[in-house]
Amino acid sequence: MRWMGLLLVAGCAQAAPSVPDVAWSHAWFDQAYWPRHIALTQSADALAQSTAQLCAAPNAKQLEVVKQDWLSTSQAWRAMDGAPAGPMVLERLGRKIDFRPTRVADLEAAIVSGDSRNAATRGLPAMEYLLWGNAQPQLQLAQLQQPERCVYLQKMAQQVAEQSHVLDQPLLIYRTELGAENPFFRENVLSEHINLLISSMGSLHKRMPTAAQVNLEQFAEWRSGSSHAQFMAQLGGMNLALQAVAQRLDHEGASGLAQQVRLDQAKVQNTCQSVPSNLAQSAAKTRMACSKALEALKSRLQNQVGEQLDLSLGFTEGDGD
């Protein structure tokens, strides 16, 4: 389970790295990581159950229940993706349940064959297509009344639930390692998690195009119309982990920098929340303001926070899942 070596950049000397104790490391995990995992598994289990009920007796009311469960599960996943932990990256969970872009032709062929082994034809984005279509939600009930189509939807929901539970044991093992006598995991916990935060900020940045002219299809989750809600869910997961980073800076005697991080967080939250929910129809200047606020926070983490805590920061936007 020594995934730290996979996540950190080798060869960067650290004069006096900040090493959290067991209590602090456990508190960060318990407050910012485990609750998001529980939210994902519970919502994914509910999605699998409601989808099975839909396929047993397809009707409009149950289809709406499934859609709401999909939205809850997708936003819980986005919150997880906002601040990943080592086990999540090692399991490549993003590829397994959030493969993008949706390959509609391949997906339609998979429905006919019943073969759902291809990662490109399953997961939350593929489910979104089956539940909303290409912005044609009224047509989906009739299509899902076709047994092979609903069976495929049900199979995907079950796979999402199963994959979300893959992290049950690895995350608990990780928590145990944080409390082990050997300090290896605690010595690297800040570098690992802040590296992953920075990487996630890069992916979040891509979800907010800033061009003056944009198409609906440029936004993730455009089919369900939930692009803005999903963006804010990922931002929420990021903020949970950042709260602990600010607390750590306070502990290290850098309260001024901690306050700057908190102010940056608040600016990102307020600026991005103010972007209209229909992102494709939002003004470019509002999307640009959100993007710039996020970039400023990312820059502060990479530079001032990394230097203050003597961290090895080396992730790029292309690293990880």
Backbone hydrogen bonds, N-H to C=O, Kabsch-Sander energy under -0.5 kcal/mol:
donor,donor_aa,acceptor,acceptor_aa,energy
3,W,1,M,-2.5
5,G,2,R,-0.7
6,L,3,W,-1.3
7,L,3,W,-0.8
7,L,4,M,-1.4
8,L,4,M,-1.7
10,A,8,L,-0.5
12,C,9,V,-0.7
13,A,11,G,-0.7
18,S,309,L,-1.6
19,V,17,P,-0.5
25,S,21,D,-2.4
26,H,22,V,-2.8
27,A,23,A,-2.2
28,W,24,W,-2.4
29,F,25,S,-2.0
30,D,26,H,-3.1
31,Q,27,A,-2.3
32,A,28,W,-2.5
33,Y,29,F,-1.7
34,W,29,F,-2.5
37,H,33,Y,-1.7
38,I,34,W,-2.4
39,A,35,P,-2.2
40,L,36,R,-1.9
41,T,37,H,-2.6
42,Q,38,I,-2.5
43,S,39,A,-2.0
44,A,40,L,-2.6
45,D,41,T,-2.3
46,A,42,Q,-2.0
47,L,43,S,-2.1
48,A,44,A,-2.3
49,Q,45,D,-2.1
50,S,46,A,-2.7
51,T,47,L,-2.2
52,A,48,A,-1.7
53,Q,49,Q,-1.8
54,L,50,S,-2.1
55,C,51,T,-2.3
56,A,52,A,-1.3
57,A,53,Q,-1.3
63,L,59,N,-2.0
64,E,60,A,-1.8
65,V,61,K,-1.5
66,V,62,Q,-2.4
67,K,63,L,-2.3
68,Q,64,E,-2.3
69,D,65,V,-2.3
70,W,66,V,-2.6
71,L,67,K,-2.6
72,S,68,Q,-2.3
73,T,69,D,-2.4
74,S,70,W,-3.2
75,Q,71,L,-2.3
76,A,72,S,-2.0
77,W,73,T,-2.4
78,R,74,S,-2.4
79,A,75,Q,-2.1
80,M,76,A,-1.8
81,D,77,W,-2.5
82,G,78,R,-1.1
83,A,79,A,-0.5
83,A,80,M,-1.2
88,M,85,A,-0.8
89,V,85,A,-1.5
90,L,86,G,-2.5
91,E,87,P,-2.1
92,R,89,V,-1.1
93,L,88,M,-1.7
96,K,92,R,-1.2
97,I,93,L,-2.1
98,D,94,G,-2.2
103,R,120,A,-0.9
104,V,102,T,-1.1
107,L,103,R,-2.6
108,E,104,V,-2.8
109,A,105,A,-1.9
110,A,106,D,-2.2
111,I,107,L,-2.1
112,V,108,E,-1.6
113,S,109,A,-2.2
114,G,110,A,-2.6
115,D,110,A,-0.6
116,S,114,G,-0.8
121,T,118,N,-2.1
122,R,119,A,-1.1
124,L,97,I,-2.8
127,M,123,G,-2.0
128,E,124,L,-2.3
129,Y,125,P,-1.7
130,L,126,A,-1.8
131,L,127,M,-2.0
132,W,128,E,-2.5
133,G,128,E,-0.6
133,G,129,Y,-2.2
135,A,133,G,-1.7
136,Q,132,W,-1.7
139,L,136,Q,-1.4
140,Q,137,P,-1.0
143,Q,139,L,-1.5
144,L,140,Q,-2.8
145,Q,141,L,-0.9
146,Q,143,Q,-1.6
149,R,146,Q,-1.0
150,C,146,Q,-1.9
151,V,147,P,-2.7
152,Y,148,E,-1.5
153,L,149,R,-2.0
154,Q,150,C,-2.7
155,K,151,V,-2.3
156,M,152,Y,-2.2
157,A,153,L,-2.2
158,Q,154,Q,-2.2
159,Q,155,K,-2.0
160,V,156,M,-2.4
161,A,157,A,-2.1
162,E,158,Q,-2.5
163,Q,159,Q,-2.8
164,S,160,V,-2.2
165,H,161,A,-1.4
166,V,163,Q,-1.0
167,L,164,S,-0.8
168,D,165,H,-1.6
171,L,167,L,-2.3
172,L,168,D,-1.2
173,I,169,Q,-2.7
174,Y,170,P,-2.4
175,R,171,L,-2.1
176,T,172,L,-2.0
177,E,173,I,-2.5
178,L,174,Y,-1.9
179,G,175,R,-0.8
179,G,176,T,-0.9
180,A,177,E,-1.4
187,E,183,P,-2.8
188,N,184,F,-1.1
189,V,185,F,-1.0
192,E,188,N,-2.9
193,H,189,V,-2.4
194,I,190,L,-2.4
195,N,191,S,-2.2
196,L,192,E,-2.2
197,L,193,H,-2.1
198,I,194,I,-2.4
199,S,195,N,-2.2
200,S,196,L,-2.3
201,M,197,L,-2.3
202,G,198,I,-1.6
203,S,199,S,-1.6
204,L,200,S,-2.5
205,H,201,M,-2.4
206,K,202,G,-1.3
207,R,203,S,-0.7
207,R,204,L,-1.0
208,M,205,H,-1.4
214,V,212,A,-0.6
218,Q,215,N,-1.9
219,F,216,L,-1.7
222,W,219,F,-1.1
225,G,221,E,-0.7
226,S,221,E,-1.5
228,H,277,S,-0.7
230,Q,226,S,-2.7
231,F,227,S,-2.2
232,M,228,H,-2.4
233,A,229,A,-1.8
234,Q,230,Q,-2.1
235,L,231,F,-2.2
236,G,232,M,-2.2
237,G,233,A,-1.9
238,M,234,Q,-2.0
239,N,235,L,-2.4
240,L,236,G,-1.6
241,A,237,G,-1.3
242,L,238,M,-2.1
243,Q,239,N,-2.0
244,A,240,L,-0.9
245,V,241,A,-1.4
246,A,242,L,-2.5
247,Q,243,Q,-2.0
248,R,244,A,-2.3
249,L,245,V,-2.1
250,D,246,A,-2.1
251,H,247,Q,-2.2
252,E,248,R,-1.8
253,G,250,D,-1.7
254,A,249,L,-3.0
258,A,254,A,-2.3
259,Q,255,S,-2.3
260,Q,256,G,-1.6
261,V,257,L,-2.3
262,R,258,A,-2.2
263,L,259,Q,-2.5
264,D,260,Q,-2.5
265,Q,261,V,-2.6
266,A,262,R,-2.5
267,K,263,L,-2.2
268,V,264,D,-2.4
269,Q,265,Q,-2.9
270,N,266,A,-2.7
271,T,267,K,-2.7
272,C,268,V,-2.6
273,Q,269,Q,-2.0
274,S,270,N,-1.4
275,V,272,C,-0.9
279,L,277,S,-1.5
281,Q,278,N,-1.4
282,S,279,L,-1.3
286,T,283,A,-0.7
287,R,283,A,-1.6
288,M,284,A,-2.7
289,A,285,K,-2.0
290,C,286,T,-1.7
291,S,287,R,-2.4
292,K,288,M,-2.8
293,A,289,A,-2.2
294,L,290,C,-2.1
295,E,291,S,-2.2
296,A,292,K,-2.2
297,L,293,A,-1.8
298,K,294,L,-2.4
299,S,295,E,-2.5
300,R,296,A,-2.0
301,L,297,L,-2.0
302,Q,298,K,-2.5
303,N,299,S,-2.2
305,V,300,R,-2.6
306,G,301,L,-1.5
307,E,303,N,-2.2
308,Q,304,Q,-2.6
309,L,305,V,-2.3
310,D,307,E,-0.9
311,L,306,G,-2.6
313,L,311,L,-0.9
314,G,312,S,-0.6
319,D,316,T,-1.6
